[in-house]
Amino acid sequence: MASKSNLIVSLFFLFSLICVWHAARSPRSSFPSTDLIKLDDKTISSKRSLVGASVKDCILRPSSLKKWENFTEIIENCLAKHSKLTADDFIEFRVGRYNESKYFLPELREFQHDRLTACFWLTIGIGGDSEVEKQFKSAYPKCQIYGIEPSPDQHSDFSNYGTVIPLAIGLKQGMLTMRIRQGTGYNNIKVRITSLLDVLDLRIGSRLIHFATLDIEGYEYAILNALKFGKKFDRAGVSFCQIDVELHSYANQAQAMGTGFNFNEFWLDFLANSPYIPINSDVTYFDHRKVTLINVADSVCRTLFRFDRYF
């Protein structure tokens, strides 16, 4: 009788372990990829439990409004109406040139200096300037800093603050003609592409990145698209808690994504079908657009940064 009881206890314990393992292996996105948000002026979001849903709905409506031309105005107006965010909530990191800044929300103090809590910063496109990483290293000394840059003359002194990954990245392996910064200008060069998934797995060791900057001359659109619900990076469990993105101009869009690329359609689709919400866009940078996005579906991100308090 005792052995039978022990067997039952053992089976129950094994079942519990399987449940925990399955939960850990499940995609980070809280919502099924088939449950997409409909784009219309009456009902935008079926995911009403999503943190900051009212901000998204505000940005998405009306869908006919020109999102590129009115990019910053739309985002800032919607944040003012539907969030508690203020300028004092952000950490500002100043770029060494062009009077550019990158804005992030701070990690909670109890995690900021906790060596047992992982922290990764990833710069995709170093671009010859490491001033931001220098400031970040001072603010978050425990964090591991990585920078991806295919042009050797654009590494600057990045290695003083983190690890340089001298590669061009994309969705998959192959050859691609990309607009690459060399010296003080840009050239179209055919380069070998390394999958971002391989970089995360083999060079960094994490598919969760806490702070990221993305500046790759128009190819950022392909990366963002792969982060949507059910797309390649989402299915693989890739998650960025916060991303500072430079969304490049019409000319860069056409070169990187093809002449049929439509920013308005892309932006509506990305916001409607991803866990990312814009939280800052107070600068129009040359002909480009700057925005900070946060992931409000990832439980680790929400714990470390407590995003819920801003909405």
TORKOLSE-192831 format. One line per 4 residues: number of its first residue (from 1); their letters; for each residue x, y negated, z of C-alpha. Coordinates in steps of 0.001 Angstrom, whole numbers, plus 500000, padded with zeros to 6 digits. Layout:
<atoms>
NUM) a) X,Y,Z  ...
</atoms>
This chain:
<atoms>
1) mask) 500000,500000,500000  502837,497653,500878  504575,498344,497583  501336,497569,495712
5) snli) 501033,494245,497546  504647,493430,496738  503967,494210,493078  500986,491848,493019
9) vslf) 503035,489073,494656  505871,489628,492179  503498,489489,489204  501900,486288,490515
13) flfs) 505337,484715,490985  506342,485723,487440  503120,484240,486050  503816,480958,487877
17) licv) 507326,480784,486426  505965,481344,482911  503464,478491,483388  506207,476109,484559
21) whaa) 508466,477131,481665  505671,476583,479156  504932,473113,480545  508591,472139,480333
25) rspr) 508787,473354,476730  505669,471501,475608  506131,468382,473434  506671,465168,475391
29) ssfp) 503747,463504,473644  500640,463676,475793  498307,463813,472817  497773,466373,470040
33) stdl) 499073,465254,466655  495702,465994,465052  493905,463476,467282  494836,460411,465246
37) ikld) 493610,456917,465945  491223,455661,463281  492052,452326,461708  488946,450190,461476
41) dkti) 487777,446963,463022  485231,448588,465350  486931,451583,466920  490710,451692,466884
45) sskr) 491743,453965,469708  490247,457278,470732  493074,457687,473248  491649,455338,475851
49) slvg) 493820,456829,478585  497000,455697,476834  498775,453048,478911  498568,449692,477152
53) asvk) 495871,450882,474707  494205,447461,474748  497457,445848,473559  497623,448256,470643
57) dcil) 493982,447753,469751  494497,443993,469764  497535,444205,467460  495772,446588,465090
61) rpss) 492652,444411,464703  491835,443131,462223  493708,445590,460006  493486,443160,457070
65) lkkw) 495624,440524,458821  499130,440212,457370  501250,441870,460027  504660,440858,458624
69) enft) 504005,437159,458112  502287,436856,461512  504382,439508,463273  505585,437648,466362
73) eiie) 502424,435559,466778  500157,438635,466755  502255,440592,469249  502836,437741,471683
77) ncla) 499162,436696,471641  498009,440255,472329  500547,440697,475127  499394,437438,476717
81) khsk) 495776,438641,476672  496188,442301,477585  499357,442705,479658  500929,441372,482844
85) ltad) 504348,440934,481226  506246,437689,481785  509676,436496,480682  511025,437247,484165
89) dfie) 510271,440954,483739  512956,441422,481093  516698,441939,481133  518269,439922,478322
93) frvg) 521499,441073,476680  523106,438494,474416  524706,439582,471140  528123,438076,470433
97) ryne) 526994,436396,467206  523974,434816,465486  522340,433722,468758  520553,437090,468964
101) skyf) 519288,438778,472130  518008,442230,473008  515299,442571,475656  514550,445563,477878
105) lpel) 512545,446305,480990  514736,447265,483974  514952,450723,485431  513564,450937,488971
109) refq) 516180,450122,491615  515944,453543,493248  517113,455137,489983  519473,452440,488727
113) hdrl) 522462,453591,490793  521377,457173,491404  524074,459327,489817  521763,462337,489871
117) tacf) 519339,460611,487480  520471,460779,483853  520756,457580,481824  521656,457278,478139
121) wlti) 522136,454195,475977  522325,454678,472201  523285,452014,469677  522395,453050,466130
125) gigg) 524394,450596,464039  527236,448975,466021  527796,446363,463322  531091,444942,464596
129) dsev) 529771,443630,467920  529840,445294,471341  528937,442350,473577  525542,443850,474444
133) ekqf) 527112,447143,475496  529646,445258,477616  526827,443502,479490  524818,446707,479769
137) ksay) 527787,448601,481226  528092,445938,483915  524372,446167,484754  524140,449971,484541
141) pkcq) 527593,451415,485297  526246,454961,485703  524786,455135,482193  526473,456978,479350
145) iygi) 526812,454718,476309  527009,455957,472715  527243,454072,469444  526671,455379,465918
149) epsp) 528516,453544,463132  529871,454945,459822  532164,451967,459053  535453,452142,461020
153) dqhs) 535987,448375,460802  532622,447826,462534  533456,449744,465718  534827,446578,467359
157) dfsn) 535968,447382,470930  532942,449603,471545  535170,452385,472875  535939,450199,475918
161) ygtv) 532353,450693,477050  531198,453932,475472  531719,456663,472898  531805,455882,469178
165) ipla) 530125,458406,466874  531560,457598,463398  528664,458932,461333  525756,457805,459180
169) iglk) 522534,459308,460511  519168,460177,459045  516371,462696,459183  518406,465522,457650
173) qgml) 521811,466440,456258  522717,465279,452756  524154,462444,450684  522488,459044,450487
177) tmri) 523327,455590,449169  522997,453215,452118  523576,449527,452707  526646,449598,454963
181) rqgt) 528268,446659,456728  531960,446267,455853  533967,443292,457036  531521,440390,457161
185) gynn) 529293,441612,454340  527302,444587,453104  527903,447106,450330  525853,449941,448884
189) ikvr) 527862,453093,449542  527101,456771,449056  527630,458404,452436  527194,461813,454013
193) itsl) 524193,461855,456343  524139,463725,459636  520801,464628,461173  519987,462489,464199
197) ldvl) 518835,465676,465928  522336,467149,465542  523870,463975,466968  521540,464042,469971
201) dlri) 522198,467732,470603  525896,468070,469782  527366,464622,470482  525149,463260,473259
205) gsrl) 523519,466289,474831  520061,464806,475311  516928,464293,473247  515724,461741,475788
209) ihfa) 517347,458314,475371  516515,455656,477948  517742,452549,476104  518272,452334,472328
213) tldi) 518997,449717,469692  518221,450406,466048  519741,448296,463262  520389,450257,460067
217) egye) 519432,447922,457217  515961,449207,456386  516430,452886,457209  514941,452241,460654
221) yail) 511508,452720,459065  512241,456393,458330  513446,456941,461911  510358,455286,463387
225) nalk) 508068,457245,461092  509595,460508,462368  508692,459485,465940  504945,459471,465222
229) fgkk) 502719,462150,466724  503323,465463,464967  506269,464207,462886  509775,465682,462906
233) fdra) 511299,463960,465937  508111,464106,467986  507791,467847,467334  511430,468291,468366
237) gvsf) 510866,466500,471684  512908,463398,470817  511912,460477,473013  513196,456922,473395
241) cqid) 511991,455152,476533  512776,451732,475054  513956,450727,471587  515158,447330,470429
245) velh) 514509,447429,466675  515479,445090,463879  512795,445560,461236  514420,444526,457991
249) syan) 513073,442262,455272  511135,443091,452127  514347,443445,450097  515814,445955,452556
253) qaqa) 512493,447790,452769  512416,448289,448996  515995,449565,448882  515694,451937,451827
257) mgtg) 512096,453133,451463  511269,452522,447796  509346,449799,445989  506021,451350,447010
261) fnfn) 506670,450742,450711  503994,448590,452317  504906,447132,455714  501326,446387,456704
265) efwl) 500297,450010,456165  503444,451330,457859  503055,449170,460960  499366,449976,461408
269) dfla) 500016,453693,461000  503034,453704,463318  501263,451892,466140  498066,453897,465774
273) nspy) 499779,457268,465691  502736,457010,468054  503261,456532,471802  505201,453294,471228
277) ipin) 503902,449837,472148  505547,446456,471362  506392,444496,474514  508518,441662,473116
281) sdvt) 508899,439864,469808  509764,436261,470470  512377,435891,467737  512233,435952,463937
285) yfdh) 515764,436915,462981  516707,435540,459531  514194,437238,457177  513833,440185,459560
289) rkvt) 511642,440847,462599  512827,441781,466095  510752,443871,468488  511166,445913,471668
293) linv) 509085,449094,471844  508356,451261,474883  507196,454874,475031  504130,455018,477260
297) adsv) 503429,458742,476816  506691,460182,478137  506316,461015,481837  510034,460594,482580
301) crtl) 510086,457138,480988  506977,456093,482894  508522,457259,486162  511929,455623,485696
305) frfd) 510586,452286,484445  507036,452357,485860  505592,450960,482636  502045,451255,483997
309) ryf) 502535,448230,486273  502790,445896,483263  499287,446676,481941
</atoms>
